[in-house]
Amino acid sequence: MKILLYALTFSLLSAQVLANEAQLEQCEKEGRNFGNGQGRDYLPFECFNLFLSAANPAAIKKSNGGKFSAYGYRNIVFIKDPSARIGLQNIIAGSSTLITEVVALAIDEVNKEIAVLDKSGDILFFSSTITGNIAPKRVLKAKELDGAHDLVINSVRQEVIALNKQNHDLVVFSREANFFGVEGKKKLGLIRSVDGVNGEFLSIDPHHQELFMLNSSGDSILVFNLNSKSQNPVRKLNLPEKSVKRIDYSSESDEIKFIGAKGEVRISRIKKNI
């Protein structure tokens, strides 16, 4: 009887997985056809929650204030803006976007942009207010981005910072870099890098110019001073739980928060220097 129950449970789970994959593929198809002039200017409501549940932690980001958020999966980016009307304004999808598969994204509140790290290794910059089936405003291409896993925007220094798990480093480029820009003004060069890091997730405090990197084991956060030329972190924050997947800095409370086994956990961003 137990064997039969196990077999039945496994069959039901397998069927559910296949059903979810079929739905994901259908949503991905809708994303490719979004805004193509054939009248497909909307996505089924089911795609919103389905893509959110399947998205990588690095592809789900909140603004420092927590009111504005965005997430992406496969070829679609969804933007949650309380001030935006429902419809084209909160979706980036379609053939013009050049998005093949979203790996991670970053919110730039100051410049009203969304930066998308694509599986190709390119970083695509989009307006967060003028959206739909639109071409990226700028495209950053660099060999140092091959294997990149997460990114943040430092609007104070006009830089984009990417975490590369493959090369174990943090790489910094100009936010204004554009592969398709005017010759001589593309700004594609690497500004600086931090080598020998093992990170999983990034968050940023633009006011204090600090970068927070969740380490690969998910049990601590390394804090880097973005105004310093030193590659060494200035603090290490030990987390009260293990295997944390994502962190978010809140400017309102000046704290770092994450979702733990018992719900939301907040820790101070200030601790003794290491």
Solvent accessible surface area in square Angstrom, and as a share of the most:
residue,aa,sasa,rsa
1,M,167,0.75
2,K,150,0.64
3,I,142,0.72
4,L,122,0.61
5,L,99,0.49
6,Y,158,0.60
7,A,52,0.40
8,L,103,0.51
9,T,71,0.41
10,F,146,0.61
11,S,62,0.40
12,L,113,0.56
13,L,109,0.54
14,S,40,0.26
15,A,56,0.43
16,Q,97,0.43
17,V,98,0.57
18,L,127,0.63
19,A,49,0.38
20,N,51,0.26
21,E,63,0.28
22,A,60,0.47
23,Q,81,0.36
24,L,17,0.08
25,E,96,0.43
26,Q,91,0.40
27,C,6,0.04
28,E,40,0.18
29,K,98,0.42
30,E,16,0.07
31,G,0,0.00
32,R,131,0.48
33,N,50,0.26
34,F,1,0.00
35,G,25,0.24
36,N,60,0.31
37,G,71,0.68
38,Q,143,0.64
39,G,55,0.53
40,R,76,0.28
41,D,68,0.35
42,Y,127,0.48
43,L,12,0.06
44,P,42,0.26
45,F,147,0.61
46,E,107,0.48
47,C,1,0.01
48,F,46,0.19
49,N,91,0.47
50,L,30,0.15
51,F,0,0.00
52,L,59,0.29
53,S,94,0.61
54,A,38,0.30
55,A,13,0.10
56,N,64,0.33
57,P,55,0.35
58,A,2,0.01
59,A,1,0.00
60,I,43,0.22
61,K,15,0.06
62,K,101,0.43
63,S,9,0.06
64,N,29,0.15
65,G,27,0.26
66,G,40,0.38
67,K,153,0.65
68,F,29,0.12
69,S,25,0.16
70,A,1,0.01
71,Y,7,0.03
72,G,0,0.00
73,Y,39,0.15
74,R,37,0.14
75,N,11,0.05
76,I,0,0.00
77,V,0,0.00
78,F,3,0.01
79,I,4,0.02
80,K,106,0.45
81,D,38,0.20
82,P,109,0.68
83,S,105,0.67
84,A,25,0.19
85,R,153,0.56
86,I,163,0.83
87,G,30,0.29
88,L,66,0.33
89,Q,54,0.24
90,N,27,0.14
91,I,6,0.03
92,I,0,0.00
93,A,0,0.00
94,G,10,0.09
95,S,86,0.55
96,S,46,0.30
97,T,1,0.00
98,L,97,0.48
99,I,15,0.08
100,T,87,0.50
101,E,69,0.31
102,V,5,0.03
103,V,30,0.17
104,A,0,0.00
105,L,0,0.00
106,A,3,0.02
107,I,26,0.13
108,D,5,0.03
109,E,87,0.39
110,V,112,0.64
111,N,46,0.23
112,K,125,0.53
113,E,5,0.02
114,I,0,0.00
115,A,1,0.01
116,V,0,0.00
117,L,2,0.01
118,D,4,0.02
119,K,137,0.58
120,S,70,0.45
121,G,10,0.09
122,D,23,0.12
123,I,1,0.00
124,L,4,0.02
125,F,1,0.00
126,F,0,0.00
127,S,15,0.10
128,S,10,0.06
129,T,55,0.32
130,I,127,0.65
131,T,16,0.09
132,G,2,0.02
133,N,35,0.18
134,I,44,0.22
135,A,66,0.51
136,P,19,0.12
137,K,106,0.45
138,R,34,0.12
139,V,5,0.03
140,L,0,0.00
141,K,67,0.28
142,A,23,0.18
143,K,160,0.68
144,E,41,0.18
145,L,0,0.00
146,D,73,0.38
147,G,34,0.33
148,A,13,0.10
149,H,44,0.19
150,D,0,0.00
151,L,0,0.00
152,V,9,0.05
153,I,11,0.05
154,N,0,0.00
155,S,15,0.10
156,V,94,0.54
157,R,96,0.35
158,Q,61,0.27
159,E,10,0.04
160,V,1,0.01
161,I,2,0.01
162,A,1,0.01
163,L,0,0.00
164,N,0,0.00
165,K,75,0.32
166,Q,121,0.54
167,N,71,0.37
168,H,87,0.39
169,D,19,0.10
170,L,3,0.01
171,V,2,0.01
172,V,6,0.03
173,F,2,0.01
174,S,17,0.11
175,R,20,0.07
176,E,73,0.33
177,A,0,0.00
178,N,27,0.14
179,F,79,0.33
180,F,129,0.54
181,G,23,0.22
182,V,110,0.63
183,E,141,0.63
184,G,76,0.73
185,K,151,0.64
186,K,47,0.20
187,K,109,0.46
188,L,46,0.23
189,G,52,0.50
190,L,70,0.35
191,I,85,0.43
192,R,70,0.26
193,S,30,0.19
194,V,22,0.13
195,D,87,0.45
196,G,64,0.62
197,V,11,0.06
198,N,83,0.43
199,G,1,0.01
200,E,41,0.18
201,F,2,0.01
202,L,1,0.00
203,S,12,0.08
204,I,16,0.08
205,D,1,0.00
206,P,38,0.24
207,H,154,0.69
208,H,74,0.33
209,Q,10,0.05
210,E,16,0.07
211,L,3,0.01
212,F,0,0.00
213,M,1,0.00
214,L,0,0.00
215,N,29,0.15
216,S,62,0.40
217,S,67,0.43
218,G,1,0.01
219,D,41,0.21
220,S,2,0.01
221,I,0,0.00
222,L,38,0.19
223,V,0,0.00
224,F,12,0.05
225,N,57,0.29
226,L,15,0.08
227,N,96,0.49
228,S,43,0.27
229,K,204,0.86
230,S,62,0.40
231,Q,82,0.36
232,N,109,0.56
233,P,33,0.21
234,V,45,0.26
235,R,16,0.06
236,K,86,0.36
237,L,0,0.00
238,N,94,0.48
239,L,14,0.07
240,P,89,0.56
241,E,49,0.22
242,K,156,0.66
243,S,71,0.46
244,V,13,0.07
245,K,130,0.55
246,R,44,0.16
247,I,0,0.00
248,D,21,0.11
249,Y,9,0.03
250,S,8,0.05
251,S,58,0.37
252,E,128,0.57
253,S,47,0.30
254,D,50,0.26
255,E,46,0.21
256,I,0,0.00
257,K,31,0.13
258,F,7,0.03
259,I,124,0.63
260,G,15,0.15
261,A,100,0.77
262,K,202,0.86
263,G,30,0.29
264,E,92,0.41
265,V,35,0.20
266,R,109,0.40
267,I,23,0.12
268,S,58,0.38
269,R,18,0.07
270,I,96,0.49
271,K,93,0.39
272,K,183,0.77
273,N,117,0.60
274,I,120,0.61
